[in-house]
Amino acid sequence: MTKHSNDSKVIIHLSDLHYGGNNTTFKDLFKTDGSVLKQHFGLLNHKLVRNRHFEEKRRKAIIQKIEHLEWDYLLISGDIVTLAMEREFAEARKSLSSILKPGKVFICPGNHDLYTPEAVQKRLLEAYFG
C-alpha cells in the first residue's frame, strides 16, 4: 500500500459486525436476565433474515485486510454483537484483538450492544473493550 502523507490520517470505519448470532440457539437464551422475549425475536430475525450478511469468514477477511493496511485510527460504530450476550462480547474481543491498538481505536455502541438490561448493568461493552 502507498504510504500516506504526514499531514493526512487514514481512518478505517467498521460497523454492524454482529458477532455471536450465527452460533446462538434459542436454548442459549433461557440463561439470560429476563429479556428473553426480546432476544428470541432478535435471534429469529437474525436466523431467518440477516445471518447471511454476518458470516464469520467475511469478518475474518476484513480483519486480515486491516492487519496489512497502514492506518491511524479505527472507528467501530455499533452492533459489535447480536444479542448482547457475554459470550458474544468475548468472541468479538478475541476476533478483533489483533487490530485493537491502544489509543487508536474508538468504539461507539449500537442498539445491539446494549440490547438487554443485563448488558447495560454489567457494562459488558466496557468490560471487553474498555
N, C-alpha and C positions, 0 to 999 in steps of 0.2 A: 504494500500500500504506500502511496505517496505520503511523505511526511507533510503535516500541515504547518503553516507559517506560525511564527512565535506569537503573533497578535490575534490569532483565531483560536477558538476552542471547538473541540468535537464533542457533541453531546449525543449519547445514544438513549433512545426512549423505548422502553418495553411497557406493554400494557396487557391486561387480561390473560395472564398466564394460566390461571385456573388449575393449579396443582391439586391432585387428590381425587377429583370426581370420577375419573375413569376406573379406579380400583376400589371404590367405595360401594358397599352393598347396603340395602335397606336395613339389614340386620345390624350393621355397624351403628346405625342412628339411634338405637334404643339405649345407648350408653351415654347419652348427652344430657343437657340441662333442662329439658322440658320444651325446647323449641323444636321438638321432633316433627310436628306437622309442617312447619316452615321448611325444615331441612328435607323432609320427604318430597315435598313439591319441588324444591330446588334440585334434588338429585334426579327426580323423574324428568324434569326439564332437561337436565344435563344428559341423561342417558338416551332420551328419545330424540332430542333436537340438536344439542350442541356438542356432544362428545367428539365428533369428528373434527371439530375446529381446534381441539386442545390435546392433540396427540403428543405423547412423550417424545417420540422421535423428532418431531418438529421443534420442541423446546430444546432438546439436546443439540440439534443442528444450529440453532440460533446462538446458544451459549458458546459452542465451539467457534463460531464465526467471530463473536465478540472477543474471545480469548486471543485471537490473532489480529485484531484491529488495534490501531493506536487511538486512544480516546482519552478525554479529560474528565468527563462526567457521565454517569449513568443515572437516568431517571426511570424508576419503576413506578408507574402510576396505576394503582388499583387492581383489585381482583387477582392477587397473587395466588389465592386459594379459592376453592369452590364453595365449601360449606362451613368454613371457619373451625374445622376440627383440628385439634392439636397435632395429630399425626400428619395432616396436610401441611401445616407450617414447618414441621420437622423435615418433611420430604422436600419442600421448596428450598429451605435453608441449605440442605445438603446438596441439592442440584445446582443452586446458584453460587455456592461458596467460592468457586474459582474466579468469579467476576465481582465479588463484593469487596472492593478495595476501600479501606477506611478513608473517610473524608472525600471520597469520590462518588459515592452512591447516595441517592436521595430517594426515599420511598414515600409515596402518598397513598394512603389506604383507599380501597374501594368498598362498595357495599358488601361484597362477599367476604372481605377480610374482617368485617365487623358484623357478620351475619347473625350471630346469636348473642344473647346477654352473657353467656359464659365466656365467649371470646373477648368481649369487652371487659368484663370483670377481671378475668385472668390476664388481660393485656397481652394476649398471645402474639400479636404482631410485634409489639415491642420486645417481648421475651426472645423472639427468634431473630429479629432484625434490628434491634436496638433503636 
